[in-house]
Amino acid sequence: MKHGKKYMEAAKQVDKANLYDPEEAVALVKKCATAKFDETIEVHIRTGCDGRHAEEQIRGAVVLPNGTGKTVRVLVFAKGDKANEAEAAGADYVGGEELLPKIQNDGWLDFDVVVATPDMMGVVGRLGKVLGPKGLMPNPKAGTVTMDVTKAINDIKAGKIEYRLDKANIVHCPIGKASFSEEQLGQNFKALMDAIVKAKPSTLKGTYLKSVTLTSTMGPGVRVNTLKF
C-alpha cells in the first residue's frame, strides 16, 4: 500500500519499536493527524480471545465522557407510548413495521444506531440480513434492546459506543476527533479501556490484551503499552 507524503512525514515521528504510555500515545496521534479534515481517532485492540467460542465473545457498550465528536442519528422501533417517548427523547426516526420495505427494498440506511423495544424484535429480526452485516442490529448487551428508550437515546447522543470482536478477534472503536484536547481523548481512551478490561472473559487462558494501537483516520498507528491496563 502506497502512502502519501504527509503520512510518511508523520510516520517518522513514531518509533515503531516503542510501546508508548497512554498520554504520550494520545499526544503523538493528535500531532500526526495532519489531514485537511477533522480526523477520527480510533483504538484497535488485538485480543487473545477466540470469538468462535461464545464464552470468549466480547460485546458491550460504553458512554465516552466527552462524546465522539460525531452527530449520531438514532432510529427507534417502538409503538404506542414508547414511540411517543422516543420522539420526545430526540430520536431522529421512530416507526414500526411500515419501515421494513423502506429499509429492505429502498436501501434506506440514513441512521447510525438502531434501538428497539423488546416487543418489536420480531419485526426488527426480519431485517437481520440488512442490519446484521452493517453492525446495526439492536442487542440487549449493548443496551439497544430496552423498554427505557429515553435512557438509550440519551446515552447514544451523549457519546455511547459499542465494542465487539471482529472476525480476527480485534476490537475497533472511535474515541473522538483530532480536534479534541489531549485531556478529552485521554479520558475517552481510559473509559473505553476500563470497559474492555472489565469485559475480560473469565474462561480466557493466556494474554488478554495482545496489542493496543491508537491511530487517526489518515495517520500512522501508535502502539500503547498494555501493561498500563
C-alpha atoms as a printed R data frame, in Angstrom:
    type eleno elety resid chain resno       x       y      z
1   ATOM     1    CA   MET     A     1   0.000   0.000  0.000
2   ATOM     2    CA   LYS     A     2   1.484   3.342 -1.045
3   ATOM     3    CA   HIS     A     3   1.342   6.131  1.484
4   ATOM     4    CA   GLY     A     4   1.365   9.846  0.727
5   ATOM     5    CA   LYS     A     5   3.996  12.386  1.687
6   ATOM     6    CA   LYS     A     6   2.081  13.616  4.735
7   ATOM     7    CA   TYR     A     7   1.735  10.076  6.074
8   ATOM     8    CA   MET     A     8   5.454   9.405  5.577
9   ATOM     9    CA   GLU     A     9   6.348  12.632  7.396
10  ATOM    10    CA   ALA     A    10   4.043  11.736 10.287
11  ATOM    11    CA   ALA     A    11   5.306   8.135 10.413
12  ATOM    12    CA   LYS     A    12   8.869   9.399 11.008
13  ATOM    13    CA   GLN     A    13   7.707  10.766 14.368
14  ATOM    14    CA   VAL     A    14   6.562   7.342 15.561
15  ATOM    15    CA   ASP     A    15   9.046   4.801 16.891
16  ATOM    16    CA   LYS     A    16   7.533   1.514 15.699
17  ATOM    17    CA   ALA     A    17   9.536  -0.492 18.231
18  ATOM    18    CA   ASN     A    18   8.382   1.606 21.176
19  ATOM    19    CA   LEU     A    19   5.349   0.992 23.386
20  ATOM    20    CA   TYR     A    20   4.089   4.393 24.471
21  ATOM    21    CA   ASP     A    21   2.331   5.352 27.677
22  ATOM    22    CA   PRO     A    22  -1.337   6.280 27.020
23  ATOM    23    CA   GLU     A    23  -0.715  10.041 27.482
24  ATOM    24    CA   GLU     A    24   2.274  10.016 25.108
25  ATOM    25    CA   ALA     A    25   0.368   7.928 22.556
26  ATOM    26    CA   VAL     A    26  -2.613  10.304 22.560
27  ATOM    27    CA   ALA     A    27  -0.342  13.342 22.132
28  ATOM    28    CA   LEU     A    28   1.562  11.682 19.290
29  ATOM    29    CA   VAL     A    29  -1.538  10.530 17.395
30  ATOM    30    CA   LYS     A    30  -3.002  14.031 17.687
31  ATOM    31    CA   LYS     A    31   0.242  15.512 16.368
32  ATOM    32    CA   CYS     A    32   0.282  13.085 13.416
33  ATOM    33    CA   ALA     A    33  -3.298  13.906 12.376
34  ATOM    34    CA   THR     A    34  -2.476  16.440  9.656
35  ATOM    35    CA   ALA     A    35  -5.269  15.839  7.126
36  ATOM    36    CA   LYS     A    36  -7.400  18.741  5.892
37  ATOM    37    CA   PHE     A    37 -10.467  17.359  7.714
38  ATOM    38    CA   ASP     A    38 -11.102  16.602 11.386
39  ATOM    39    CA   GLU     A    39  -9.775  13.053 11.581
40  ATOM    40    CA   THR     A    40 -11.348  10.422 13.812
41  ATOM    41    CA   ILE     A    41  -9.063   8.970 16.489
42  ATOM    42    CA   GLU     A    42  -9.513   5.210 16.746
43  ATOM    43    CA   VAL     A    43  -8.335   2.416 19.027
44  ATOM    44    CA   HIS     A    44  -7.596  -1.069 17.723
45  ATOM    45    CA   ILE     A    45  -7.303  -3.746 20.413
46  ATOM    46    CA   ARG     A    46  -5.970  -7.168 19.437
47  ATOM    47    CA   THR     A    47  -7.157  -9.697 21.991
48  ATOM    48    CA   GLY     A    48  -6.221 -13.239 22.895
49  ATOM    49    CA   CYS     A    49  -9.893 -14.243 22.738
50  ATOM    50    CA   ASP     A    50 -11.339 -16.729 20.302
51  ATOM    51    CA   GLY     A    51 -14.673 -15.267 19.208
52  ATOM    52    CA   ARG     A    52 -15.757 -18.636 17.806
53  ATOM    53    CA   HIS     A    53 -16.429 -19.683 21.407
54  ATOM    54    CA   ALA     A    54 -19.494 -17.973 22.882
55  ATOM    55    CA   GLU     A    55 -17.857 -17.636 26.313
56  ATOM    56    CA   GLU     A    56 -14.940 -15.706 24.802
57  ATOM    57    CA   GLN     A    57 -17.092 -13.215 22.904
58  ATOM    58    CA   ILE     A    58 -16.681  -9.601 23.971
59  ATOM    59    CA   ARG     A    59 -19.568  -7.272 23.336
60  ATOM    60    CA   GLY     A    60 -20.919  -4.273 25.151
61  ATOM    61    CA   ALA     A    61 -21.157  -0.518 25.166
62  ATOM    62    CA   VAL     A    62 -19.609   2.401 26.999
63  ATOM    63    CA   VAL     A    63 -20.508   6.088 27.182
64  ATOM    64    CA   LEU     A    64 -17.429   8.180 26.379
65  ATOM    65    CA   PRO     A    65 -17.248  11.116 28.836
66  ATOM    66    CA   ASN     A    66 -16.513  13.607 26.049
67  ATOM    67    CA   GLY     A    67 -18.635  12.066 23.291
68  ATOM    68    CA   THR     A    68 -17.355  11.004 19.874
69  ATOM    69    CA   GLY     A    69 -17.491  14.371 18.116
70  ATOM    70    CA   LYS     A    70 -19.988  12.889 15.686
71  ATOM    71    CA   THR     A    71 -23.700  13.584 15.397
72  ATOM    72    CA   VAL     A    72 -25.381  10.213 15.739
73  ATOM    73    CA   ARG     A    73 -28.696   9.513 14.012
74  ATOM    74    CA   VAL     A    74 -30.914   7.170 16.013
75  ATOM    75    CA   LEU     A    75 -33.733   5.033 14.619
76  ATOM    76    CA   VAL     A    76 -36.144   3.597 17.197
77  ATOM    77    CA   PHE     A    77 -38.529   0.709 16.572
78  ATOM    78    CA   ALA     A    78 -41.391   1.199 19.017
79  ATOM    79    CA   LYS     A    79 -45.157   1.633 19.114
80  ATOM    80    CA   GLY     A    80 -47.771   3.462 21.178
81  ATOM    81    CA   ASP     A    81 -46.494   5.273 24.267
82  ATOM    82    CA   LYS     A    82 -42.934   4.072 23.685
83  ATOM    83    CA   ALA     A    83 -42.928   5.620 20.199
84  ATOM    84    CA   ASN     A    84 -44.089   8.941 21.686
85  ATOM    85    CA   GLU     A    85 -41.418   8.648 24.392
86  ATOM    86    CA   ALA     A    86 -38.732   8.033 21.745
87  ATOM    87    CA   GLU     A    87 -39.819  11.109 19.783
88  ATOM    88    CA   ALA     A    88 -39.805  13.230 22.950
89  ATOM    89    CA   ALA     A    89 -36.302  11.975 23.800
90  ATOM    90    CA   GLY     A    90 -34.950  13.194 20.456
91  ATOM    91    CA   ALA     A    91 -34.867  10.079 18.266
92  ATOM    92    CA   ASP     A    92 -34.259  11.020 14.626
93  ATOM    93    CA   TYR     A    93 -36.654   8.387 13.287
94  ATOM    94    CA   VAL     A    94 -39.376   6.382 15.019
95  ATOM    95    CA   GLY     A    95 -41.533   3.685 13.491
96  ATOM    96    CA   GLY     A    96 -42.550   0.069 13.223
97  ATOM    97    CA   GLU     A    97 -43.473  -2.416 10.559
98  ATOM    98    CA   GLU     A    98 -44.064   0.331  7.962
99  ATOM    99    CA   LEU     A    99 -40.292   0.959  7.858
100 ATOM   100    CA   LEU     A   100 -39.454  -2.577  6.672
101 ATOM   101    CA   PRO     A   101 -39.996  -2.052  2.905
102 ATOM   102    CA   LYS     A   102 -38.152   1.276  3.069
103 ATOM   103    CA   ILE     A   103 -35.067  -0.429  4.538
104 ATOM   104    CA   GLN     A   104 -35.343  -3.795  2.719
105 ATOM   105    CA   ASN     A   105 -36.385  -2.605 -0.742
106 ATOM   106    CA   ASP     A   106 -35.300   1.022 -0.984
107 ATOM   107    CA   GLY     A   107 -31.978   0.530  0.828
108 ATOM   108    CA   TRP     A   108 -32.730   3.345  3.279
109 ATOM   109    CA   LEU     A   109 -29.953   3.422  5.890
110 ATOM   110    CA   ASP     A   110 -29.778   7.073  6.975
111 ATOM   111    CA   PHE     A   111 -29.166   6.159 10.609
112 ATOM   112    CA   ASP     A   112 -26.166   5.175 12.738
113 ATOM   113    CA   VAL     A   113 -27.759   3.256 15.629
114 ATOM   114    CA   VAL     A   114 -30.957   1.228 15.907
115 ATOM   115    CA   VAL     A   115 -32.849   0.918 19.205
116 ATOM   116    CA   ALA     A   116 -35.857  -1.359 19.671
117 ATOM   117    CA   THR     A   117 -38.272  -2.214 22.440
118 ATOM   118    CA   PRO     A   118 -38.316  -5.986 23.157
119 ATOM   119    CA   ASP     A   119 -41.846  -6.370 21.716
120 ATOM   120    CA   MET     A   120 -40.581  -5.029 18.355
121 ATOM   121    CA   MET     A   121 -37.716  -7.504 17.966
122 ATOM   122    CA   GLY     A   122 -39.922  -9.850 15.935
123 ATOM   123    CA   VAL     A   123 -40.286  -7.083 13.361
124 ATOM   124    CA   VAL     A   124 -36.636  -5.988 13.545
125 ATOM   125    CA   GLY     A   125 -35.499  -9.616 13.236
126 ATOM   126    CA   ARG     A   126 -36.804  -9.634  9.681
127 ATOM   127    CA   LEU     A   127 -34.168  -7.012  8.857
128 ATOM   128    CA   GLY     A   128 -31.344  -9.218 10.116
129 ATOM   129    CA   LYS     A   129 -29.830  -9.743  6.669
130 ATOM   130    CA   VAL     A   130 -29.653  -5.981  6.078
131 ATOM   131    CA   LEU     A   131 -28.781  -4.673  9.554
132 ATOM   132    CA   GLY     A   132 -26.612  -7.596 10.749
133 ATOM   133    CA   PRO     A   133 -23.673  -7.218  8.337
134 ATOM   134    CA   LYS     A   134 -23.608  -3.457  8.993
135 ATOM   135    CA   GLY     A   135 -23.444  -3.957 12.768
136 ATOM   136    CA   LEU     A   136 -26.773  -2.152 13.189
137 ATOM   137    CA   MET     A   137 -28.806  -4.963 14.766
138 ATOM   138    CA   PRO     A   138 -30.141  -3.969 18.211
139 ATOM   139    CA   ASN     A   139 -28.682  -6.061 21.020
140 ATOM   140    CA   PRO     A   140 -29.585  -6.301 24.736
141 ATOM   141    CA   LYS     A   141 -25.875  -6.439 25.725
142 ATOM   142    CA   ALA     A   142 -25.290  -3.098 24.030
143 ATOM   143    CA   GLY     A   143 -28.389  -1.624 25.682
144 ATOM   144    CA   THR     A   144 -30.158  -1.122 22.348
145 ATOM   145    CA   VAL     A   145 -32.981  -3.589 23.082
146 ATOM   146    CA   THR     A   146 -34.735  -1.940 26.001
147 ATOM   147    CA   MET     A   147 -38.007  -0.548 27.334
148 ATOM   148    CA   ASP     A   148 -36.117   2.517 28.608
149 ATOM   149    CA   VAL     A   149 -35.872   4.199 25.209
150 ATOM   150    CA   THR     A   150 -35.230   7.620 26.756
151 ATOM   151    CA   LYS     A   151 -32.064   6.429 28.509
152 ATOM   152    CA   ALA     A   152 -30.906   4.547 25.391
153 ATOM   153    CA   ILE     A   153 -31.322   7.640 23.182
154 ATOM   154    CA   ASN     A   154 -29.710   9.980 25.739
155 ATOM   155    CA   ASP     A   155 -26.709   7.670 26.165
156 ATOM   156    CA   ILE     A   156 -26.208   7.297 22.402
157 ATOM   157    CA   LYS     A   157 -26.485  11.035 21.787
158 ATOM   158    CA   ALA     A   158 -24.059  11.658 24.674
159 ATOM   159    CA   GLY     A   159 -21.376   9.512 23.047
160 ATOM   160    CA   LYS     A   160 -22.156   5.876 23.718
161 ATOM   161    CA   ILE     A   161 -20.168   3.499 21.528
162 ATOM   162    CA   GLU     A   162 -20.444  -0.238 21.059
163 ATOM   163    CA   TYR     A   163 -17.456  -2.541 21.168
164 ATOM   164    CA   ARG     A   164 -17.317  -6.098 19.840
165 ATOM   165    CA   LEU     A   165 -14.792  -8.574 18.486
166 ATOM   166    CA   ASP     A   166 -14.426  -8.749 14.722
167 ATOM   167    CA   LYS     A   167 -13.589 -11.998 12.886
168 ATOM   168    CA   ALA     A   168  -9.887 -11.518 13.649
169 ATOM   169    CA   ASN     A   169 -10.649 -11.053 17.398
170 ATOM   170    CA   ILE     A   170  -9.853  -7.346 17.244
171 ATOM   171    CA   VAL     A   171 -11.970  -4.548 18.733
172 ATOM   172    CA   HIS     A   172 -12.111  -1.300 16.715
173 ATOM   173    CA   CYS     A   173 -13.571   1.819 18.366
174 ATOM   174    CA   PRO     A   174 -13.570   5.586 17.783
175 ATOM   175    CA   ILE     A   175 -12.668   7.687 20.842
176 ATOM   176    CA   GLY     A   176 -13.121  11.180 19.408
177 ATOM   177    CA   LYS     A   177 -11.774  13.621 16.866
178 ATOM   178    CA   ALA     A   178  -8.327  15.115 16.262
179 ATOM   179    CA   SER     A   179  -9.782  18.493 17.288
180 ATOM   180    CA   PHE     A   180 -10.403  17.160 20.823
181 ATOM   181    CA   SER     A   181  -7.917  18.173 23.503
182 ATOM   182    CA   GLU     A   182  -5.371  15.599 24.701
183 ATOM   183    CA   GLU     A   183  -7.234  15.511 28.009
184 ATOM   184    CA   GLN     A   184 -10.591  14.750 26.335
185 ATOM   185    CA   LEU     A   185  -9.090  11.987 24.191
186 ATOM   186    CA   GLY     A   186  -7.233  10.605 27.213
187 ATOM   187    CA   GLN     A   187 -10.437  10.456 29.289
188 ATOM   188    CA   ASN     A   188 -12.334   8.753 26.447
189 ATOM   189    CA   PHE     A   189  -9.489   6.272 25.904
190 ATOM   190    CA   LYS     A   190  -9.437   5.419 29.616
191 ATOM   191    CA   ALA     A   191 -13.225   4.926 29.717
192 ATOM   192    CA   LEU     A   192 -13.062   2.527 26.762
193 ATOM   193    CA   MET     A   193 -10.073   0.579 28.113
194 ATOM   194    CA   ASP     A   194 -11.672   0.273 31.567
195 ATOM   195    CA   ALA     A   195 -14.764  -1.249 29.922
196 ATOM   196    CA   ILE     A   196 -12.678  -3.629 27.788
197 ATOM   197    CA   VAL     A   197 -10.620  -4.770 30.787
198 ATOM   198    CA   LYS     A   198 -13.851  -5.364 32.749
199 ATOM   199    CA   ALA     A   199 -15.243  -7.406 29.837
200 ATOM   200    CA   LYS     A   200 -12.388  -9.940 30.005
201 ATOM   201    CA   PRO     A   201 -13.906 -13.440 29.718
202 ATOM   202    CA   SER     A   202 -13.350 -15.434 32.920
203 ATOM   203    CA   THR     A   203 -12.566 -18.569 30.887
204 ATOM   204    CA   LEU     A   204  -9.720 -16.963 28.937
205 ATOM   205    CA   LYS     A   205  -6.305 -18.559 29.316
206 ATOM   206    CA   GLY     A   206  -3.191 -16.624 28.294
207 ATOM   207    CA   THR     A   207  -2.780 -12.979 27.328
208 ATOM   208    CA   TYR     A   208  -5.968 -10.925 27.043
209 ATOM   209    CA   LEU     A   209  -4.675  -7.672 25.539
210 ATOM   210    CA   LYS     A   210  -2.126  -8.635 22.891
211 ATOM   211    CA   SER     A   211  -1.722  -5.151 21.458
212 ATOM   212    CA   VAL     A   212  -3.404  -1.753 21.671
213 ATOM   213    CA   THR     A   213  -2.862   0.716 18.832
214 ATOM   214    CA   LEU     A   214  -4.060   4.307 18.564
215 ATOM   215    CA   THR     A   215  -4.416   5.852 15.133
216 ATOM   216    CA   SER     A   216  -6.080   8.717 13.294
217 ATOM   217    CA   THR     A   217  -8.040   8.258 10.042
218 ATOM   218    CA   MET     A   218  -5.056   9.063  7.820
219 ATOM   219    CA   GLY     A   219  -2.166   8.809 10.273
220 ATOM   220    CA   PRO     A   220   0.245   6.060 11.374
221 ATOM   221    CA   GLY     A   221  -0.528   3.698 14.243
222 ATOM   222    CA   VAL     A   222   0.992   4.312 17.685
223 ATOM   223    CA   ARG     A   223   1.344   1.260 19.924
224 ATOM   224    CA   VAL     A   224   0.352   1.634 23.553
225 ATOM   225    CA   ASN     A   225   1.957  -0.167 26.490
226 ATOM   226    CA   THR     A   226  -0.717  -2.717 27.516
227 ATOM   227    CA   LEU     A   227   0.832  -3.165 30.957
228 ATOM   228    CA   LYS     A   228  -0.777   0.177 31.848
229 ATOM   229    CA   PHE     A   229  -4.105  -1.658 31.898
